[in-house]
Structures are given as C-alpha cells and as structure tokens.
C-alpha cells in the first residue's frame, strides 16, 4: 500500500512538471494566427457561354457531349498559341475548332438571325488580349475571317457575343471565343484571321491590323 501511495505521488509530481513545461512553452511560443492574404482576381476563371455547349473537354475529332444547351461534336482542332505585340497590346490566338452543334429547343430562336438550320457547323476561335500599356485603346481581336478561301465572315457574324471587341483599359485582360456559323464542312483546311485596327482614345489609328493564316493538316 505504501509503495502504491509513493508511486501515485511520483506520477502527480511528473504530471505537474509536464503541465508546467507546457505552460512555459505556450508563453514562449505563442500560437500562430492565420494571416489573411489579399485575394487576387482570377481572370482565367471560365465563364460558360449562355448559348453554346461547353466544348473544353473535346480534344479529339469525333468527341461529343450533351448538356442543357444542346449536343456538340468536335470535327477539327488546331492548337495555335500564336502571340502578337502591338504598342502595348498583347494579342494571342489560342486555338481554332470546327464544331457541329445541335442546339437545345429553347435556343432555336436565338440562332434564327444567324441560321435557320436546326443543326450546323461553326468555326470557333479562342483569343486573349492584354493591355500592358498605360493607355486605353479600342481593339477587335477578329474583324474578319476567311475560311477555306470561300467563306467570308465579319465580327458582326459572331454569335458568342462575349464583348471581346471595343475598349480595353490599361492593365485589362480579355479572353474568350468567337463563333462563326458555316455550311457543313467535310474538311477545315485554312482559316485566315484579320484583326481590327488598334485605335487610341482620340479615335486615331496607331497600329495596323494583325493578319494570321492557320492551315489544318
């Protein structure tokens, strides 16, 4: 019994020492508090287009998917990733796709100004524009498109309507897509893109349009 009491006393003493040491550690090493970091605005966040099914996962011709906007099928793809610099404007053509689209019934009326077909092919051009200058400009990434040397489209034919044309402020970045409906194509052979002029706030032209020819093989 005596040995048991001595053992209990020893445990109590050791425990007291441990708690005392823990308290000392808390005093000498205070808890770290989380530092709130400023949130950077992510300009690369994907915003779904309200008119067209999301084709980002379509990377091989023949791939298709369906969502609430309709059924979309990839027919051709060209990774371009060509960058141009124009008086502080960085302009990049990222990719070009030929897609076949069957819109959902609820979107039929939207497409009537562009086509009366219930399903159609279209050429989609992915672009990105950054203004690295201290000035604001007006710029259109795709003013005209020449497809297979036989189909001619202008920016007014674009049905993606992602507001990529117009004023771009100092430090601003725009990215998105433009879509141009075409008659059904067996093959996409060539896409020629002509950008708009670079114009300053006084409507003075300060840069020639960019011309890019992309061939498909």
C-alpha positions as CSV (number, residue, x, y, z in Angstrom):
1,X,0.0,0.0,0.0
2,X,2.9,2.3,0.9
3,X,4.6,1.6,-2.4
4,X,1.3,2.4,-4.2
5,X,1.0,5.8,-2.5
6,X,4.6,6.6,-3.3
7,X,4.0,5.7,-7.0
8,X,0.9,7.9,-7.1
9,X,2.8,10.8,-5.6
10,X,5.6,10.4,-8.2
11,X,3.1,10.4,-11.1
12,X,1.4,13.5,-9.7
13,X,4.8,15.3,-9.5
14,X,5.8,14.3,-13.0
15,X,2.3,15.4,-14.4
16,X,2.7,18.7,-12.7
17,X,6.1,19.2,-14.2
18,X,4.7,18.3,-17.6
19,X,1.9,20.8,-17.4
20,X,4.2,23.5,-16.1
21,X,6.6,22.9,-19.1
22,X,3.6,23.0,-21.4
23,X,2.5,26.3,-19.9
24,X,6.1,27.6,-20.4
25,X,6.1,26.6,-24.0
26,X,2.8,28.4,-24.6
27,X,4.3,31.5,-23.1
28,X,7.5,31.3,-25.1
29,X,5.9,30.0,-28.4
30,X,2.5,31.7,-28.8
31,X,0.1,30.2,-31.3
32,X,0.4,31.5,-34.9
33,X,-2.6,33.3,-36.2
34,X,-3.6,32.9,-39.8
35,X,-2.6,36.0,-41.9
36,X,-5.3,36.9,-44.3
37,X,-3.8,37.2,-47.8
38,X,-5.2,39.5,-50.4
39,X,-7.4,37.7,-52.9
40,X,-6.2,38.1,-56.5
41,X,-8.8,38.4,-59.1
42,X,-8.6,35.3,-61.2
43,X,-9.0,36.4,-64.8
44,X,-8.7,32.9,-66.0
45,X,-12.0,31.7,-64.5
46,X,-14.1,30.0,-67.1
47,X,-17.5,31.6,-67.7
48,X,-19.9,29.3,-69.6
49,X,-21.4,30.8,-72.7
50,X,-25.2,31.0,-72.4
51,X,-25.8,29.9,-76.0
52,X,-23.3,27.1,-76.6
53,X,-22.5,23.8,-75.0
54,X,-19.1,23.7,-73.3
55,X,-16.6,22.1,-75.6
56,X,-13.4,22.3,-73.5
57,X,-13.2,18.5,-73.0
58,X,-13.4,17.8,-76.7
59,X,-9.9,17.3,-77.9
60,X,-10.1,14.5,-80.4
61,X,-12.2,14.8,-83.6
62,X,-15.3,12.7,-83.1
63,X,-15.6,13.6,-79.4
64,X,-19.0,14.8,-78.4
65,X,-21.1,15.7,-75.3
66,X,-24.5,17.0,-74.4
67,X,-25.7,19.5,-71.8
68,X,-28.7,21.7,-71.2
69,X,-27.7,23.8,-74.2
70,X,-27.5,21.0,-76.7
71,X,-25.2,18.4,-78.3
72,X,-21.8,19.4,-79.6
73,X,-19.3,17.4,-81.6
74,X,-15.6,18.2,-82.4
75,X,-14.8,17.9,-86.1
76,X,-11.3,19.5,-86.2
77,X,-8.9,21.2,-83.8
78,X,-5.8,23.3,-84.2
79,X,-3.7,24.5,-81.2
80,X,-2.4,27.8,-82.5
81,X,-0.9,29.7,-79.5
82,X,0.4,32.5,-81.6
83,X,1.1,35.8,-79.8
84,X,1.5,39.3,-81.3
85,X,2.5,42.5,-79.7
86,X,1.2,45.8,-80.9
87,X,2.0,49.0,-79.0
88,X,1.5,47.5,-75.6
89,X,-1.3,45.2,-76.6
90,X,-0.6,41.5,-76.3
91,X,-2.9,39.6,-78.7
92,X,-3.0,35.8,-78.7
93,X,-4.9,33.4,-80.9
94,X,-5.1,30.2,-78.7
95,X,-7.0,27.7,-80.7
96,X,-9.4,27.1,-83.6
97,X,-12.0,24.4,-83.7
98,X,-14.6,23.2,-86.2
99,X,-17.6,22.0,-84.3
100,X,-21.1,20.6,-85.1
101,X,-23.9,21.8,-82.8
102,X,-27.5,20.8,-82.3
103,X,-28.9,23.5,-80.1
104,X,-31.5,22.7,-77.4
105,X,-35.1,23.6,-78.4
106,X,-35.1,26.5,-76.0
107,X,-32.2,28.1,-78.0
108,X,-33.6,27.7,-81.5
109,X,-35.0,31.3,-81.6
110,X,-31.6,32.7,-80.5
111,X,-29.9,31.2,-83.6
112,X,-32.5,32.3,-86.1
113,X,-30.8,35.5,-87.0
114,X,-27.6,33.5,-87.8
115,X,-29.1,30.4,-89.5
116,X,-32.5,28.7,-90.0
117,X,-30.9,25.2,-89.8
118,X,-31.7,23.2,-86.7
119,X,-28.1,22.0,-86.5
120,X,-25.0,23.4,-88.0
121,X,-21.2,23.6,-88.2
122,X,-19.3,26.5,-86.8
123,X,-15.7,27.7,-86.5
124,X,-14.7,28.7,-83.0
125,X,-11.7,31.0,-82.4
126,X,-10.3,31.3,-78.9
127,X,-8.4,34.5,-78.2
128,X,-6.8,36.5,-75.4
129,X,-6.0,40.2,-75.3
130,X,-4.0,42.1,-72.6
131,X,-3.3,45.8,-72.4
132,X,0.2,46.3,-70.9
133,X,0.3,50.0,-71.7
134,X,-0.7,52.9,-69.6
135,X,-3.3,54.0,-72.2
136,X,-6.8,52.7,-73.0
137,X,-7.4,51.5,-76.6
138,X,-10.1,50.2,-78.9
139,X,-9.3,46.9,-80.5
140,X,-11.1,44.0,-82.1
141,X,-9.3,40.6,-82.0
142,X,-11.3,39.3,-85.0
143,X,-12.6,41.7,-87.5
144,X,-12.8,39.4,-90.5
145,X,-12.4,35.6,-91.1
146,X,-11.7,33.9,-94.3
147,X,-12.5,30.1,-94.1
148,X,-11.2,27.7,-96.8
149,X,-10.8,30.7,-99.1
150,X,-14.5,30.5,-99.9
151,X,-16.4,31.5,-96.7
152,X,-16.1,35.1,-95.5
153,X,-17.3,36.3,-92.1
154,X,-17.1,39.6,-90.2
155,X,-17.2,40.3,-86.4
156,X,-20.9,41.0,-86.8
157,X,-21.5,37.3,-87.6
158,X,-20.1,36.2,-84.2
159,X,-22.8,34.5,-82.1
160,X,-20.7,34.0,-78.9
161,X,-21.2,37.7,-78.1
162,X,-18.6,37.8,-75.3
163,X,-17.8,41.5,-75.7
164,X,-14.2,41.0,-76.8
165,X,-14.3,44.0,-79.2
166,X,-14.2,47.6,-78.1
167,X,-12.4,49.4,-75.4
168,X,-9.6,47.7,-73.4
169,X,-8.4,49.6,-70.4
170,X,-4.9,49.9,-69.2
171,X,-4.0,46.7,-67.4
172,X,-7.1,44.9,-68.5
173,X,-7.3,41.4,-69.9
174,X,-10.0,39.9,-72.1
175,X,-10.3,36.3,-73.1
176,X,-13.0,34.2,-74.7
177,X,-14.3,32.9,-78.0
178,X,-15.8,33.9,-81.2
179,X,-18.1,31.6,-83.3
180,X,-19.0,31.8,-86.9
181,X,-21.6,29.5,-88.4
182,X,-20.7,27.9,-91.8
183,X,-22.3,25.4,-94.2
184,X,-21.4,21.9,-93.3
185,X,-17.8,21.3,-94.0
186,X,-16.2,18.0,-94.7
187,X,-12.7,19.4,-94.0
188,X,-11.4,22.6,-92.5
189,X,-8.3,23.4,-94.5
190,X,-7.5,27.0,-93.7
191,X,-8.6,29.9,-91.5
192,X,-7.3,33.4,-92.2
193,X,-7.9,36.0,-89.4
194,X,-7.7,39.7,-89.7
195,X,-7.9,41.7,-86.5
196,X,-9.3,45.2,-86.2
197,X,-7.1,48.4,-86.2
198,X,-5.6,49.5,-82.9
199,X,-7.2,52.9,-82.1
200,X,-6.5,55.3,-79.3
201,X,-9.0,57.2,-77.2
202,X,-9.0,60.1,-79.8
203,X,-10.0,57.6,-82.4
204,X,-6.6,57.8,-84.1
205,X,-5.3,54.7,-85.7
206,X,-2.0,53.8,-84.2
207,X,-1.5,50.2,-85.2
208,X,-2.1,48.1,-88.3
209,X,-4.3,45.0,-88.1
210,X,-2.8,41.6,-87.4
211,X,-3.1,39.0,-90.2
212,X,-2.8,35.4,-89.3
213,X,-3.2,32.3,-91.6
214,X,-3.7,29.0,-89.9
215,X,-3.6,25.8,-92.0
216,X,-5.0,22.4,-91.0
217,X,-3.3,19.2,-91.9
